[in-house]
Amino acid sequence: MSSTETLDGGAVRAVVVTTSSAQRGVRLEALGATHVLNRSGEGGSDAPSGYDVIIDVVAGVDLPSFIDRLNPGGRYVVVGAVASMHPATFGAKLTEAFQKSMSFATFSTALIPSAVRRAVRLEQFDALRDARLEAVIHDMLRLREAALAHRKMDAGEVVGRIVLAP
């Protein structure tokens, strides 16, 4: 889950929410996160108390707890549902927060025409080639270690991608 926070002077800085793994948090900070929070939204003493925008690529069981972390007028966007969809209590939590005028949205690339998606992917590959974009590689394993790669991903140990080499 990611969010942005507006600072005095209009600057924006990223806030990344991850699992409670300290090791993952260190990796995310090295990638540029200004704060690292655990999945229940708790962080260090300097962590912000609320967010204007939360972008969630997991949409797991902790989703309702993040509704409480939205600032008035805040927006929660689910981009993916890696951890399955939200629990039944989500709707009640959103209704409880009605007076804060928050909104919830979903985003799926299925609505983007395939030609546009292809053009974006080509631009991403060009950016990788030209070193304007850097892939986050967690580990490189031999193809015969594919089962190990899946176990690492299932255990939540992976930040970025695992590359399998023949």
C-alpha positions in Angstrom: 0.0 0.0 0.0 1.3 3.4 -0.8 0.2 6.9 0.0 1.4 10.4 -0.5 1.6 13.1 2.2 1.6 16.9 1.5 4.2 18.8 3.4 4.6 22.5 4.2 5.5 24.2 0.9 3.6 21.8 -1.2 6.3 19.1 -1.5 5.0 15.5 -1.6 6.7 12.5 -0.1 5.9 8.9 -0.4 4.7 6.7 2.5 4.8 2.9 2.0 2.9 0.4 4.0 4.3 -3.1 4.2 4.1 -6.2 6.4 5.4 -6.1 9.9 8.8 -7.4 8.6 11.5 -5.0 9.7 13.7 -6.4 6.9 11.2 -5.4 4.2 10.9 -2.0 5.8 14.6 -1.4 5.5 14.5 -2.4 1.8 11.6 0.0 1.2 13.4 2.8 2.8 16.5 2.1 0.7 14.1 2.4 -2.3 13.0 5.9 -1.2 10.1 5.5 1.3 10.0 8.3 3.8 8.0 6.2 6.3 7.4 2.5 6.6 4.3 1.3 8.4 3.1 -2.2 9.2 0.0 -3.6 7.6 -2.2 -2.3 10.5 -0.9 1.2 9.7 1.3 1.7 12.7 4.7 3.3 12.2 7.3 5.3 14.1 6.7 8.4 16.1 7.2 10.6 13.0 4.6 8.6 10.9 1.7 10.7 9.7 -1.6 10.2 11.5 -3.7 10.5 8.3 -3.5 10.4 4.6 -5.1 12.2 1.7 -4.8 9.2 -0.7 -4.2 5.6 -0.1 -3.4 3.3 -3.1 -3.8 -0.3 -2.1 -2.4 -3.1 -4.2 -3.2 -5.9 -1.7 -6.8 -5.2 -0.5 -6.5 -7.7 2.4 -8.1 -8.1 5.8 -6.6 -4.9 7.1 -8.4 -2.7 4.6 -11.1 -1.5 7.0 -8.4 -0.2 9.5 -7.0 2.1 6.8 -10.4 3.8 6.3 -9.8 5.3 9.8 -6.4 6.6 8.6 -7.9 8.7 5.8 -8.1 12.5 6.3 -11.5 14.2 5.7 -12.0 14.2 1.9 -9.5 11.4 1.5 -9.6 8.8 -1.2 -8.9 5.1 -1.0 -8.1 3.3 -4.3 -7.8 -0.4 -4.6 -5.6 -1.2 -7.7 -5.2 -5.0 -7.0 -6.5 -7.7 -4.8 -3.4 -9.8 -4.1 -4.5 -10.9 -0.7 -8.2 -11.5 -1.8 -10.9 -9.0 -1.5 -11.9 -6.9 1.6 -13.7 -8.4 4.5 -17.5 -8.0 5.1 -16.8 -5.2 7.7 -15.4 -2.9 5.0 -18.8 -1.5 3.9 -19.8 -0.8 7.5 -16.5 1.0 8.2 -16.9 3.2 5.1 -20.5 4.0 6.1 -19.3 5.0 9.7 -16.9 7.5 8.1 -19.6 9.1 6.0 -19.3 12.5 7.7 -15.7 12.7 6.6 -16.7 12.7 2.9 -14.2 10.1 1.9 -14.4 8.1 -1.3 -13.5 4.5 -2.3 -12.6 3.5 -5.8 -11.2 0.6 -7.7 -8.9 0.7 -10.7 -8.5 -2.1 -13.3 -6.3 -1.9 -16.4 -9.0 -4.0 -18.1 -10.7 -0.7 -19.0 -7.6 0.7 -20.7 -7.6 -0.2 -24.4 -4.9 -2.9 -25.2 -3.1 -0.5 -27.7 -2.6 2.0 -24.9 -1.4 -0.7 -22.5 1.0 -1.9 -25.1 2.3 1.7 -25.7 2.9 2.2 -22.0 4.7 -1.2 -21.7 6.9 -0.3 -24.6 7.7 3.1 -22.9 8.6 1.2 -19.7 10.9 -1.1 -21.6 12.6 1.9 -23.3 13.0 3.6 -19.9 14.6 0.4 -18.5 16.9 0.2 -21.4 17.9 3.9 -21.1 18.3 3.6 -17.2 15.5 6.0 -16.6 13.7 3.3 -14.7 15.2 0.6 -12.5 13.6 -2.8 -11.8 13.6 -3.9 -8.2 15.2 -7.3 -8.2 14.8 -9.2 -4.9 16.7 -12.3 -6.0 18.1 -14.2 -9.0 17.5 -17.9 -8.9 18.1 -20.8 -11.3 15.0 -22.0 -13.2 15.2 -25.2 -11.3 14.6 -23.2 -8.1 11.2 -21.9 -9.3 9.4 -23.7 -6.5 11.6 -21.9 -4.0 10.8 -18.6 -5.7 7.1 -19.3 -5.2 7.6 -20.3 -1.5 9.4 -17.0 -1.0 6.6 -15.0 -2.6 3.9 -16.9 -0.7 5.8 -16.2 2.6 5.8 -12.5 1.9 9.6 -12.3 1.8 9.9 -10.7 -1.7 10.2 -7.0 -2.3 10.3 -6.5 -6.1 10.8 -9.4 -8.5 12.6 -12.7 -8.5 14.4 -13.4 -11.8 14.7 -17.0 -12.9 17.7 -17.8 -15.1 18.0 -21.0 -17.2 
